[in-house]
Each structure stands twice: as C-alpha cells, then as structure tokens.
Amino acid sequence: MSRVSTEKIMAQAGGKYTLLEMAFQRTRQLNNGAAPTIKTASRKNGRIALQEIAAGKVRLATDSEDEPETAEE
C-alpha cells in the first residue's frame, strides 16, 4: 500500500480536519518511537500514519485522552 487515495482516507477519518488531527497525533507518536501497526516499505512517519488510518488501525482519541489509539488485534 504505497499510495493512499485521498477520498478513501477522508471517508475513513470522517473529514479533513479529523484526518489532519489523527495524522498529526499518530505521526508524533511514531516520531517518539512507537512501532508501526502495519507492514510498509515507507520510512516516512507521516506516510506511515496515513497508511495506518486508511487501514483502520488508528482512531481519534476522545477529549479526555492526549494521543490517538491504535487498534489492537
């Protein structure tokens, strides 16, 4: 999954501002050493975060939480 369709990922996130917040928070987690939840060839944390959102592995945290949650399997 090297490219993510903009329409698909926005539908998955629920809107462009929600997507922006999810991607920002998850990228920050990855920058701080969190492990990716998907296998990817990309080494860029921003791209990995978008791929994780498109795959449904990340959801936005509620107001009482600081970081987005990763889906556990």
N, CA, C and O atoms as a Tripos MOL2 file, in Angstrom:
@<TRIPOS>MOLECULE
protein
  292   291    73     0     0
PROTEIN
NO_CHARGES

@<TRIPOS>ATOM
      1 N           0.8430   -1.1660    0.0000 N.3       1 MET1
      2 CA          0.0000    0.0000    0.0000 C.3       1 MET1
      3 C           0.8940    1.2350    0.0000 C.2       1 MET1
      4 O           1.1250    1.8280    1.0540 O.2       1 MET1
      5 N           1.3890    1.6230   -1.1440 N.am      2 SER2
      6 CA          2.3090    2.7440   -1.1940 C.3       2 SER2
      7 C           1.6010    4.0840   -1.3010 C.2       2 SER2
      8 O           2.0830    5.0820   -0.7650 O.2       2 SER2
      9 N           0.4690    4.1210   -1.9810 N.am      3 ARG3
     10 CA         -0.2940    5.3570   -2.0910 C.3       3 ARG3
     11 C          -1.6680    5.1780   -1.4730 C.2       3 ARG3
     12 O          -2.2720    4.1090   -1.5600 O.2       3 ARG3
     13 N          -2.1460    6.2350   -0.8540 N.am      4 VAL4
     14 CA         -3.4500    6.1960   -0.2130 C.3       4 VAL4
     15 C          -4.3580    7.1870   -0.9210 C.2       4 VAL4
     16 O          -3.9970    8.3530   -1.0840 O.2       4 VAL4
     17 N          -5.5380    6.7320   -1.3450 N.am      5 SER5
     18 CA         -6.4990    7.5930   -2.0100 C.3       5 SER5
     19 C          -7.0170    8.6430   -1.0230 C.2       5 SER5
     20 O          -7.4230    8.3060    0.0900 O.2       5 SER5
     21 N          -7.0030    9.9030   -1.4300 N.am      6 THR6
     22 CA         -7.4650   10.9870   -0.5770 C.3       6 THR6
     23 C          -8.9210   10.7990   -0.1890 C.2       6 THR6
     24 O          -9.2850   11.0060    0.9690 O.2       6 THR6
     25 N          -9.7570   10.4110   -1.1420 N.am      7 GLU7
     26 CA        -11.1770   10.2270   -0.8620 C.3       7 GLU7
     27 C         -11.3920    9.0920    0.1390 C.2       7 GLU7
     28 O         -12.2100    9.2080    1.0510 O.2       7 GLU7
     29 N         -10.6590    8.0030   -0.0360 N.am      8 LYS8
     30 CA        -10.8010    6.8490    0.8420 C.3       8 LYS8
     31 C         -10.3900    7.1860    2.2690 C.2       8 LYS8
     32 O         -11.0810    6.8350    3.2260 O.2       8 LYS8
     33 N          -9.2720    7.8610    2.3990 N.am      9 ILE9
     34 CA         -8.7820    8.1480    3.7390 C.3       9 ILE9
     35 C          -9.6380    9.2010    4.4390 C.2       9 ILE9
     36 O          -9.8170    9.1290    5.6540 O.2       9 ILE9
     37 N         -10.1690   10.1760    3.7030 N.am     10 MET10
     38 CA        -11.0490   11.1700    4.3250 C.3      10 MET10
     39 C         -12.3620   10.5350    4.7610 C.2      10 MET10
     40 O         -12.9060   10.8920    5.8060 O.2      10 MET10
     41 N         -12.8730    9.6020    3.9750 N.am     11 ALA11
     42 CA        -14.0930    8.8890    4.3600 C.3      11 ALA11
     43 C         -13.8330    8.0400    5.6020 C.2      11 ALA11
     44 O         -14.6890    7.9500    6.4820 O.2      11 ALA11
     45 N         -12.6740    7.4270    5.6760 N.am     12 GLN12
     46 CA        -12.3050    6.5960    6.8270 C.3      12 GLN12
     47 C         -12.2010    7.4510    8.0900 C.2      12 GLN12
     48 O         -12.6230    7.0270    9.1670 O.2      12 GLN12
     49 N         -11.6440    8.6460    7.9590 N.am     13 ALA13
     50 CA        -11.4290    9.5110    9.1160 C.3      13 ALA13
     51 C         -12.6830   10.2880    9.4960 C.2      13 ALA13
     52 O         -12.8740   10.6160   10.6670 O.2      13 ALA13
     53 N         -13.5360   10.5850    8.5250 N.am     14 GLY14
     54 CA        -14.7490   11.3320    8.8320 C.3      14 GLY14
     55 C         -14.6850   12.7970    8.4410 C.2      14 GLY14
     56 O         -15.6390   13.5300    8.7000 O.2      14 GLY14
     57 N         -13.6180   13.2470    7.8360 N.am     15 GLY15
     58 CA        -13.4920   14.6360    7.4010 C.3      15 GLY15
     59 C         -12.0450   15.0750    7.3830 C.2      15 GLY15
     60 O         -11.1750   14.4270    7.9660 O.2      15 GLY15
     61 N         -11.7990   16.1840    6.7070 N.am     16 LYS16
     62 CA        -10.4070   16.5930    6.5320 C.3      16 LYS16
     63 C          -9.7540   17.0920    7.8170 C.2      16 LYS16
     64 O          -8.5560   16.8900    8.0130 O.2      16 LYS16
     65 N         -10.5200   17.7410    8.6980 N.am     17 TYR17
     66 CA         -9.9240   18.2350    9.9330 C.3      17 TYR17
     67 C          -9.6770   17.0970   10.9210 C.2      17 TYR17
     68 O          -8.6870   17.1080   11.6520 O.2      17 TYR17
     69 N         -10.5670   16.1280   10.9420 N.am     18 THR18
     70 CA        -10.3650   14.9540   11.7750 C.3      18 THR18
     71 C          -9.1520   14.1680   11.2790 C.2      18 THR18
     72 O          -8.3290   13.7050   12.0700 O.2      18 THR18
     73 N          -9.0560   14.0280    9.9630 N.am     19 LEU19
     74 CA         -7.9090   13.3430    9.3620 C.3      19 LEU19
     75 C          -6.6100   14.0510    9.7270 C.2      19 LEU19
     76 O          -5.6270   13.4000   10.0800 O.2      19 LEU19
     77 N          -6.5990   15.3560    9.6450 N.am     20 LEU20
     78 CA         -5.4080   16.1350    9.9770 C.3      20 LEU20
     79 C          -4.9930   15.8960   11.4240 C.2      20 LEU20
     80 O          -3.8130   15.6840   11.7060 O.2      20 LEU20
     81 N          -5.9480   15.9280   12.3350 N.am     21 GLU21
     82 CA         -5.6430   15.7210   13.7450 C.3      21 GLU21
     83 C          -5.1390   14.3020   14.0000 C.2      21 GLU21
     84 O          -4.1760   14.1090   14.7420 O.2      21 GLU21
     85 N          -5.7890   13.3030   13.3840 N.am     22 MET22
     86 CA         -5.3550   11.9200   13.5450 C.3      22 MET22
     87 C          -3.9350   11.7240   13.0250 C.2      22 MET22
     88 O          -3.0970   11.1160   13.6910 O.2      22 MET22
     89 N          -3.6760   12.2470   11.8300 N.am     23 ALA23
     90 CA         -2.3570   12.0870   11.2180 C.3      23 ALA23
     91 C          -1.2820   12.7920   12.0340 C.2      23 ALA23
     92 O          -0.1840   12.2630   12.2050 O.2      23 ALA23
     93 N          -1.5910   13.9790   12.5360 N.am     24 PHE24
     94 CA         -0.6220   14.7200   13.3380 C.3      24 PHE24
     95 C          -0.2730   13.9640   14.6110 C.2      24 PHE24
     96 O           0.9010   13.7980   14.9420 O.2      24 PHE24
     97 N          -1.3000   13.5070   15.3240 N.am     25 GLN25
     98 CA         -1.0520   12.8190   16.5880 C.3      25 GLN25
     99 C          -0.3130   11.4990   16.3750 C.2      25 GLN25
    100 O           0.6050   11.1730   17.1280 O.2      25 GLN25
    101 N          -0.7100   10.7400   15.3520 N.am     26 ARG26
    102 CA         -0.0520    9.4530   15.1100 C.3      26 ARG26
    103 C           1.3850    9.6470   14.6290 C.2      26 ARG26
    104 O           2.2720    8.8840   15.0110 O.2      26 ARG26
    105 N           1.6230   10.6600   13.7970 N.am     27 THR27
    106 CA          2.9850   10.9460   13.3470 C.3      27 THR27
    107 C           3.8600   11.3110   14.5340 C.2      27 THR27
    108 O           5.0190   10.9020   14.6030 O.2      27 THR27
    109 N           3.3140   12.0720   15.4600 N.am     28 ARG28
    110 CA          4.0670   12.4330   16.6600 C.3      28 ARG28
    111 C           4.4150   11.1870   17.4760 C.2      28 ARG28
    112 O           5.5270   11.0710   17.9910 O.2      28 ARG28
    113 N           3.4620   10.2550   17.5940 N.am     29 GLN29
    114 CA          3.7440    9.0020   18.2960 C.3      29 GLN29
    115 C           4.8670    8.2330   17.6070 C.2      29 GLN29
    116 O           5.7780    7.7360   18.2690 O.2      29 GLN29
    117 N           4.8030    8.1350   16.2910 N.am     30 LEU30
    118 CA          5.8380    7.4200   15.5390 C.3      30 LEU30
    119 C           7.1980    8.1000   15.6900 C.2      30 LEU30
    120 O           8.2230    7.4310   15.8210 O.2      30 LEU30
    121 N           7.2010    9.4290   15.6720 N.am     31 ASN31
    122 CA          8.4560   10.1690   15.8640 C.3      31 ASN31
    123 C           9.0530    9.9140   17.2370 C.2      31 ASN31
    124 O          10.2710    9.9530   17.4100 O.2      31 ASN31
    125 N           8.1920    9.6520   18.2120 N.am     32 ASN32
    126 CA          8.6560    9.4000   19.5840 C.3      32 ASN32
    127 C           8.9840    7.9360   19.8410 C.2      32 ASN32
    128 O           9.2570    7.5580   20.9800 O.2      32 ASN32
    129 N           8.9620    7.1080   18.8030 N.am     33 GLY33
    130 CA          9.4120    5.7320   18.9480 C.3      33 GLY33
    131 C           8.3400    4.6600   18.9280 C.2      33 GLY33
    132 O           8.6660    3.4850   19.0970 O.2      33 GLY33
    133 N           7.0650    5.0080   18.7280 N.am     34 ALA34
    134 CA          6.0150    3.9900   18.6580 C.3      34 ALA34
    135 C           6.2330    3.1150   17.4270 C.2      34 ALA34
    136 O           6.7150    3.5830   16.3960 O.2      34 ALA34
    137 N           5.8780    1.8560   17.5470 N.am     35 ALA35
    138 CA          6.0410    0.9170   16.4360 C.3      35 ALA35
    139 C           4.8630    1.0380   15.4670 C.2      35 ALA35
    140 O           3.7220    1.1830   15.9040 O.2      35 ALA35
    141 N           5.1240    0.9820   14.1570 N.am     36 PRO36
    142 CA          4.0310    0.9940   13.1810 C.3      36 PRO36
    143 C           3.1290   -0.2200   13.3670 C.2      36 PRO36
    144 O           3.6010   -1.2930   13.7410 O.2      36 PRO36
    145 N           1.8270   -0.0560   13.1060 N.am     37 THR37
    146 CA          0.8720   -1.1480   13.2600 C.3      37 THR37
    147 C           0.6530   -1.9100   11.9620 C.2      37 THR37
    148 O          -0.1010   -2.8830   11.9300 O.2      37 THR37
    149 N           1.3110   -1.4720   10.8860 N.am     38 ILE38
    150 CA          1.1880   -2.1340    9.5900 C.3      38 ILE38
    151 C           2.5800   -2.3900    9.0280 C.2      38 ILE38
    152 O           3.5550   -1.7590    9.4360 O.2      38 ILE38
    153 N           2.6570   -3.3200    8.0920 N.am     39 LYS39
    154 CA          3.9110   -3.5280    7.3560 C.3      39 LYS39
    155 C           3.9060   -2.5660    6.1850 C.2      39 LYS39
    156 O           2.9330   -2.4990    5.4340 O.2      39 LYS39
    157 N           4.9860   -1.8260    6.0280 N.am     40 THR40
    158 CA          5.0850   -0.8610    4.9440 C.3      40 THR40
    159 C           6.5350   -0.7210    4.5120 C.2      40 THR40
    160 O           7.4620   -0.9590    5.2860 O.2      40 THR40
    161 N           6.7040   -0.3320    3.2710 N.am     41 ALA41
    162 CA          8.0500   -0.0970    2.7590 C.3      41 ALA41
    163 C           8.5000    1.3330    3.0480 C.2      41 ALA41
    164 O           9.6830    1.6520    2.9360 O.2      41 ALA41
    165 N           7.5630    2.1820    3.4150 N.am     42 SER42
    166 CA          7.8690    3.5870    3.6660 C.3      42 SER42
    167 C           8.6360    3.7570    4.9660 C.2      42 SER42
    168 O           8.4110    3.0360    5.9380 O.2      42 SER42
    169 N           9.5360    4.7150    4.9660 N.am     43 ARG43
    170 CA         10.2740    5.0510    6.1750 C.3      43 ARG43
    171 C           9.8470    6.4000    6.7250 C.2      43 ARG43
    172 O          10.3470    6.8330    7.7630 O.2      43 ARG43
    173 N           8.9230    7.0710    6.0380 N.am     44 LYS44
    174 CA          8.4630    8.3900    6.4640 C.3      44 LYS44
    175 C           7.2720    8.2260    7.4000 C.2      44 LYS44
    176 O           6.2680    7.6080    7.0460 O.2      44 LYS44
    177 N           7.3950    8.7860    8.5930 N.am     45 ASN45
    178 CA          6.3660    8.6020    9.6070 C.3      45 ASN45
    179 C           5.0190    9.2030    9.2180 C.2      45 ASN45
    180 O           3.9790    8.6500    9.5780 O.2      45 ASN45
    181 N           5.0110   10.3080    8.5010 N.am     46 GLY46
    182 CA          3.7510   10.9020    8.0520 C.3      46 GLY46
    183 C           3.0040    9.9870    7.1000 C.2      46 GLY46
    184 O           1.7860    9.8390    7.1940 O.2      46 GLY46
    185 N           3.7260    9.3860    6.2010 N.am     47 ARG47
    186 CA          3.1120    8.4510    5.2470 C.3      47 ARG47
    187 C           2.6370    7.1830    5.9520 C.2      47 ARG47
    188 O           1.5720    6.6550    5.6310 O.2      47 ARG47
    189 N           3.4170    6.7000    6.9020 N.am     48 ILE48
    190 CA          3.0210    5.5190    7.6670 C.3      48 ILE48
    191 C           1.7300    5.8090    8.4320 C.2      48 ILE48
    192 O           0.8250    4.9760    8.4620 O.2      48 ILE48
    193 N           1.6440    6.9810    9.0440 N.am     49 ALA49
    194 CA          0.4390    7.3610    9.7910 C.3      49 ALA49
    195 C          -0.7870    7.3710    8.8800 C.2      49 ALA49
    196 O          -1.8420    6.8730    9.2710 O.2      49 ALA49
    197 N          -0.6680    7.9250    7.6800 N.am     50 LEU50
    198 CA         -1.7930    7.9520    6.7420 C.3      50 LEU50
    199 C          -2.1800    6.5480    6.3010 C.2      50 LEU50
    200 O          -3.3650    6.2520    6.1460 O.2      50 LEU50
    201 N          -1.2020    5.6880    6.1000 N.am     51 GLN51
    202 CA         -1.4960    4.3090    5.7160 C.3      51 GLN51
    203 C          -2.1960    3.5690    6.8480 C.2      51 GLN51
    204 O          -3.0960    2.7670    6.6010 O.2      51 GLN51
    205 N          -1.7930    3.8290    8.0740 N.am     52 GLU52
    206 CA         -2.4450    3.2020    9.2170 C.3      52 GLU52
    207 C          -3.8970    3.6650    9.3470 C.2      52 GLU52
    208 O          -4.7810    2.8650    9.6530 O.2      52 GLU52
    209 N          -4.1380    4.9410    9.1180 N.am     53 ILE53
    210 CA         -5.5060    5.4770    9.1800 C.3      53 ILE53
    211 C          -6.3590    4.8480    8.0880 C.2      53 ILE53
    212 O          -7.4950    4.4480    8.3390 O.2      53 ILE53
    213 N          -5.8160    4.7600    6.8800 N.am     54 ALA54
    214 CA         -6.5540    4.1590    5.7660 C.3      54 ALA54
    215 C          -6.8740    2.6940    6.0350 C.2      54 ALA54
    216 O          -7.9120    2.1960    5.5970 O.2      54 ALA54
    217 N          -5.9930    2.0010    6.7520 N.am     55 ALA55
    218 CA         -6.2020    0.5880    7.0630 C.3      55 ALA55
    219 C          -7.1380    0.3950    8.2510 C.2      55 ALA55
    220 O          -7.4990   -0.7360    8.5750 O.2      55 ALA55
    221 N          -7.5350    1.4880    8.9030 N.am     56 GLY56
    222 CA         -8.4270    1.3890   10.0480 C.3      56 GLY56
    223 C          -7.7330    0.9910   11.3340 C.2      56 GLY56
    224 O          -8.3870    0.5360   12.2720 O.2      56 GLY56
    225 N          -6.4310    1.1520   11.3950 N.am     57 LYS57
    226 CA         -5.6520    0.7500   12.5700 C.3      57 LYS57
    227 C          -5.5480    1.8580   13.6150 C.2      57 LYS57
    228 O          -5.1000    1.6080   14.7340 O.2      57 LYS57
    229 N          -5.9520    3.0700   13.2670 N.am     58 VAL58
    230 CA         -5.8340    4.2120   14.1730 C.3      58 VAL58
    231 C          -7.1870    4.8980   14.2570 C.2      58 VAL58
    232 O          -7.8730    5.0750   13.2500 O.2      58 VAL58
    233 N          -7.5640    5.2840   15.4730 N.am     59 ARG59
    234 CA         -8.7810    6.0740   15.6360 C.3      59 ARG59
    235 C          -8.4710    7.2620   16.5250 C.2      59 ARG59
    236 O          -7.5250    7.2280   17.3110 O.2      59 ARG59
    237 N          -9.2620    8.3040   16.4030 N.am     60 LEU60
    238 CA         -9.0090    9.5380   17.1400 C.3      60 LEU60
    239 C          -9.3590    9.3520   18.6070 C.2      60 LEU60
    240 O         -10.3840    8.7600   18.9460 O.2      60 LEU60
    241 N          -8.4970    9.8620   19.4670 N.am     61 ALA61
    242 CA         -8.7310    9.7920   20.9070 C.3      61 ALA61
    243 C          -9.8480   10.7590   21.2870 C.2      61 ALA61
    244 O         -10.0730   11.7500   20.5930 O.2      61 ALA61
    245 N         -10.5410   10.4780   22.3740 N.am     62 THR62
    246 CA        -11.5760   11.3750   22.8730 C.3      62 THR62
    247 C         -10.9310   12.5770   23.5420 C.2      62 THR62
    248 O          -9.7070   12.6410   23.6570 O.2      62 THR62
    249 N         -11.7350   13.5210   23.9790 N.am     63 ASP63
    250 CA        -11.2160   14.7360   24.6010 C.3      63 ASP63
    251 C         -10.4180   14.4560   25.8700 C.2      63 ASP63
    252 O          -9.5180   15.2230   26.2120 O.2      63 ASP63
    253 N         -10.7300   13.3800   26.5670 N.am     64 SER64
    254 CA        -10.0330   13.0780   27.8110 C.3      64 SER64
    255 C          -8.6740   12.4140   27.5770 C.2      64 SER64
    256 O          -7.9120   12.2130   28.5240 O.2      64 SER64
    257 N          -8.3720   12.0780   26.3460 N.am     65 GLU65
    258 CA         -7.1050   11.4250   26.0260 C.3      65 GLU65
    259 C          -6.2370   12.3510   25.2030 C.2      65 GLU65
    260 O          -6.7440   13.2280   24.5040 O.2      65 GLU65
    261 N          -4.9260   12.1570   25.2830 N.am     66 ASP66
    262 CA         -3.9970   13.0160   24.5470 C.3      66 ASP66
    263 C          -3.5760   12.4540   23.2070 C.2      66 ASP66
    264 O          -3.2820   13.2190   22.2890 O.2      66 ASP66
    265 N          -3.5400   11.1550   23.0680 N.am     67 GLU67
    266 CA         -2.9900   10.5190   21.8770 C.3      67 GLU67
    267 C          -4.0550    9.6720   21.1850 C.2      67 GLU67
    268 O          -4.9710    9.1730   21.8390 O.2      67 GLU67
    269 N          -3.9410    9.5080   19.8620 N.am     68 PRO68
    270 CA         -4.8720    8.6010   19.1800 C.3      68 PRO68
    271 C          -4.5770    7.1660   19.5690 C.2      68 PRO68
    272 O          -3.4340    6.8070   19.8530 O.2      68 PRO68
    273 N          -5.6080    6.3570   19.5780 N.am     69 GLU69
    274 CA         -5.4330    4.9640   19.9410 C.3      69 GLU69
    275 C          -5.1600    4.1410   18.7010 C.2      69 GLU69
    276 O          -5.6830    4.4300   17.6250 O.2      69 GLU69
    277 N          -4.3390    3.1140   18.8540 N.am     70 THR70
    278 CA         -4.1220    2.1870   17.7790 C.3      70 THR70
    279 C          -5.0020    0.9750   18.0160 C.2      70 THR70
    280 O          -5.1620    0.5290   19.1520 O.2      70 THR70
    281 N          -5.5670    0.4470   16.9580 N.am     71 ALA71
    282 CA         -6.4490   -0.7050   17.0830 C.3      71 ALA71
    283 C          -5.6110   -1.9390   17.3800 C.2      71 ALA71
    284 O          -4.6450   -2.2340   16.6760 O.2      71 ALA71
    285 N          -5.9820   -2.6370   18.4050 N.am     72 GLU72
    286 CA         -5.2850   -3.8620   18.7770 C.3      72 GLU72
    287 C          -5.9850   -5.0550   18.1650 C.2      72 GLU72
    288 O          -7.2140   -5.1140   18.1320 O.2      72 GLU72
    289 N          -5.2100   -5.9960   17.6840 N.am     73 GLU73
    290 CA         -5.7900   -7.2190   17.1000 C.3      73 GLU73
    291 C          -5.3690   -8.4110   17.8930 C.2      73 GLU73
    292 O          -5.7500   -9.5350   17.5670 O.2      73 GLU73
@<TRIPOS>BOND
     1     1     2 1
     2     2     3 1
     3     3     4 2
     4     3     5 am
     5     5     6 1
     6     6     7 1
     7     7     8 2
     8     7     9 am
     9     9    10 1
    10    10    11 1
    11    11    12 2
    12    11    13 am
    13    13    14 1
    14    14    15 1
    15    15    16 2
    16    15    17 am
    17    17    18 1
    18    18    19 1
    19    19    20 2
    20    19    21 am
    21    21    22 1
    22    22    23 1
    23    23    24 2
    24    23    25 am
    25    25    26 1
    26    26    27 1
    27    27    28 2
    28    27    29 am
    29    29    30 1
    30    30    31 1
    31    31    32 2
    32    31    33 am
    33    33    34 1
    34    34    35 1
    35    35    36 2
    36    35    37 am
    37    37    38 1
    38    38    39 1
    39    39    40 2
    40    39    41 am
    41    41    42 1
    42    42    43 1
    43    43    44 2
    44    43    45 am
    45    45    46 1
    46    46    47 1
    47    47    48 2
    48    47    49 am
    49    49    50 1
    50    50    51 1
    51    51    52 2
    52    51    53 am
    53    53    54 1
    54    54    55 1
    55    55    56 2
    56    55    57 am
    57    57    58 1
    58    58    59 1
    59    59    60 2
    60    59    61 am
    61    61    62 1
    62    62    63 1
    63    63    64 2
    64    63    65 am
    65    65    66 1
    66    66    67 1
    67    67    68 2
    68    67    69 am
    69    69    70 1
    70    70    71 1
    71    71    72 2
    72    71    73 am
    73    73    74 1
    74    74    75 1
    75    75    76 2
    76    75    77 am
    77    77    78 1
    78    78    79 1
    79    79    80 2
    80    79    81 am
    81    81    82 1
    82    82    83 1
    83    83    84 2
    84    83    85 am
    85    85    86 1
    86    86    87 1
    87    87    88 2
    88    87    89 am
    89    89    90 1
    90    90    91 1
    91    91    92 2
    92    91    93 am
    93    93    94 1
    94    94    95 1
    95    95    96 2
    96    95    97 am
    97    97    98 1
    98    98    99 1
    99    99   100 2
   100    99   101 am
   101   101   102 1
   102   102   103 1
   103   103   104 2
   104   103   105 am
   105   105   106 1
   106   106   107 1
   107   107   108 2
   108   107   109 am
   109   109   110 1
   110   110   111 1
   111   111   112 2
   112   111   113 am
   113   113   114 1
   114   114   115 1
   115   115   116 2
   116   115   117 am
   117   117   118 1
   118   118   119 1
   119   119   120 2
   120   119   121 am
   121   121   122 1
   122   122   123 1
   123   123   124 2
   124   123   125 am
   125   125   126 1
   126   126   127 1
   127   127   128 2
   128   127   129 am
   129   129   130 1
   130   130   131 1
   131   131   132 2
   132   131   133 am
   133   133   134 1
   134   134   135 1
   135   135   136 2
   136   135   137 am
   137   137   138 1
   138   138   139 1
   139   139   140 2
   140   139   141 am
   141   141   142 1
   142   142   143 1
   143   143   144 2
   144   143   145 am
   145   145   146 1
   146   146   147 1
   147   147   148 2
   148   147   149 am
   149   149   150 1
   150   150   151 1
   151   151   152 2
   152   151   153 am
   153   153   154 1
   154   154   155 1
   155   155   156 2
   156   155   157 am
   157   157   158 1
   158   158   159 1
   159   159   160 2
   160   159   161 am
   161   161   162 1
   162   162   163 1
   163   163   164 2
   164   163   165 am
   165   165   166 1
   166   166   167 1
   167   167   168 2
   168   167   169 am
   169   169   170 1
   170   170   171 1
   171   171   172 2
   172   171   173 am
   173   173   174 1
   174   174   175 1
   175   175   176 2
   176   175   177 am
   177   177   178 1
   178   178   179 1
   179   179   180 2
   180   179   181 am
   181   181   182 1
   182   182   183 1
   183   183   184 2
   184   183   185 am
   185   185   186 1
   186   186   187 1
   187   187   188 2
   188   187   189 am
   189   189   190 1
   190   190   191 1
   191   191   192 2
   192   191   193 am
   193   193   194 1
   194   194   195 1
   195   195   196 2
   196   195   197 am
   197   197   198 1
   198   198   199 1
   199   199   200 2
   200   199   201 am
   201   201   202 1
   202   202   203 1
   203   203   204 2
   204   203   205 am
   205   205   206 1
   206   206   207 1
   207   207   208 2
   208   207   209 am
   209   209   210 1
   210   210   211 1
   211   211   212 2
   212   211   213 am
   213   213   214 1
   214   214   215 1
   215   215   216 2
   216   215   217 am
   217   217   218 1
   218   218   219 1
   219   219   220 2
   220   219   221 am
   221   221   222 1
   222   222   223 1
   223   223   224 2
   224   223   225 am
   225   225   226 1
   226   226   227 1
   227   227   228 2
   228   227   229 am
   229   229   230 1
   230   230   231 1
   231   231   232 2
   232   231   233 am
   233   233   234 1
   234   234   235 1
   235   235   236 2
   236   235   237 am
   237   237   238 1
   238   238   239 1
   239   239   240 2
   240   239   241 am
   241   241   242 1
   242   242   243 1
   243   243   244 2
   244   243   245 am
   245   245   246 1
   246   246   247 1
   247   247   248 2
   248   247   249 am
   249   249   250 1
   250   250   251 1
   251   251   252 2
   252   251   253 am
   253   253   254 1
   254   254   255 1
   255   255   256 2
   256   255   257 am
   257   257   258 1
   258   258   259 1
   259   259   260 2
   260   259   261 am
   261   261   262 1
   262   262   263 1
   263   263   264 2
   264   263   265 am
   265   265   266 1
   266   266   267 1
   267   267   268 2
   268   267   269 am
   269   269   270 1
   270   270   271 1
   271   271   272 2
   272   271   273 am
   273   273   274 1
   274   274   275 1
   275   275   276 2
   276   275   277 am
   277   277   278 1
   278   278   279 1
   279   279   280 2
   280   279   281 am
   281   281   282 1
   282   282   283 1
   283   283   284 2
   284   283   285 am
   285   285   286 1
   286   286   287 1
   287   287   288 2
   288   287   289 am
   289   289   290 1
   290   290   291 1
   291   291   292 2
@<TRIPOS>SUBSTRUCTURE
     1 MET1         2 RESIDUE 1 A MET
     2 SER2         6 RESIDUE 1 A SER
     3 ARG3        10 RESIDUE 1 A ARG
     4 VAL4        14 RESIDUE 1 A VAL
     5 SER5        18 RESIDUE 1 A SER
     6 THR6        22 RESIDUE 1 A THR
     7 GLU7        26 RESIDUE 1 A GLU
     8 LYS8        30 RESIDUE 1 A LYS
     9 ILE9        34 RESIDUE 1 A ILE
    10 MET10       38 RESIDUE 1 A MET
    11 ALA11       42 RESIDUE 1 A ALA
    12 GLN12       46 RESIDUE 1 A GLN
    13 ALA13       50 RESIDUE 1 A ALA
    14 GLY14       54 RESIDUE 1 A GLY
    15 GLY15       58 RESIDUE 1 A GLY
    16 LYS16       62 RESIDUE 1 A LYS
    17 TYR17       66 RESIDUE 1 A TYR
    18 THR18       70 RESIDUE 1 A THR
    19 LEU19       74 RESIDUE 1 A LEU
    20 LEU20       78 RESIDUE 1 A LEU
    21 GLU21       82 RESIDUE 1 A GLU
    22 MET22       86 RESIDUE 1 A MET
    23 ALA23       90 RESIDUE 1 A ALA
    24 PHE24       94 RESIDUE 1 A PHE
    25 GLN25       98 RESIDUE 1 A GLN
    26 ARG26      102 RESIDUE 1 A ARG
    27 THR27      106 RESIDUE 1 A THR
    28 ARG28      110 RESIDUE 1 A ARG
    29 GLN29      114 RESIDUE 1 A GLN
    30 LEU30      118 RESIDUE 1 A LEU
    31 ASN31      122 RESIDUE 1 A ASN
    32 ASN32      126 RESIDUE 1 A ASN
    33 GLY33      130 RESIDUE 1 A GLY
    34 ALA34      134 RESIDUE 1 A ALA
    35 ALA35      138 RESIDUE 1 A ALA
    36 PRO36      142 RESIDUE 1 A PRO
    37 THR37      146 RESIDUE 1 A THR
    38 ILE38      150 RESIDUE 1 A ILE
    39 LYS39      154 RESIDUE 1 A LYS
    40 THR40      158 RESIDUE 1 A THR
    41 ALA41      162 RESIDUE 1 A ALA
    42 SER42      166 RESIDUE 1 A SER
    43 ARG43      170 RESIDUE 1 A ARG
    44 LYS44      174 RESIDUE 1 A LYS
    45 ASN45      178 RESIDUE 1 A ASN
    46 GLY46      182 RESIDUE 1 A GLY
    47 ARG47      186 RESIDUE 1 A ARG
    48 ILE48      190 RESIDUE 1 A ILE
    49 ALA49      194 RESIDUE 1 A ALA
    50 LEU50      198 RESIDUE 1 A LEU
    51 GLN51      202 RESIDUE 1 A GLN
    52 GLU52      206 RESIDUE 1 A GLU
    53 ILE53      210 RESIDUE 1 A ILE
    54 ALA54      214 RESIDUE 1 A ALA
    55 ALA55      218 RESIDUE 1 A ALA
    56 GLY56      222 RESIDUE 1 A GLY
    57 LYS57      226 RESIDUE 1 A LYS
    58 VAL58      230 RESIDUE 1 A VAL
    59 ARG59      234 RESIDUE 1 A ARG
    60 LEU60      238 RESIDUE 1 A LEU
    61 ALA61      242 RESIDUE 1 A ALA
    62 THR62      246 RESIDUE 1 A THR
    63 ASP63      250 RESIDUE 1 A ASP
    64 SER64      254 RESIDUE 1 A SER
    65 GLU65      258 RESIDUE 1 A GLU
    66 ASP66      262 RESIDUE 1 A ASP
    67 GLU67      266 RESIDUE 1 A GLU
    68 PRO68      270 RESIDUE 1 A PRO
    69 GLU69      274 RESIDUE 1 A GLU
    70 THR70      278 RESIDUE 1 A THR
    71 ALA71      282 RESIDUE 1 A ALA
    72 GLU72      286 RESIDUE 1 A GLU
    73 GLU73      290 RESIDUE 1 A GLU
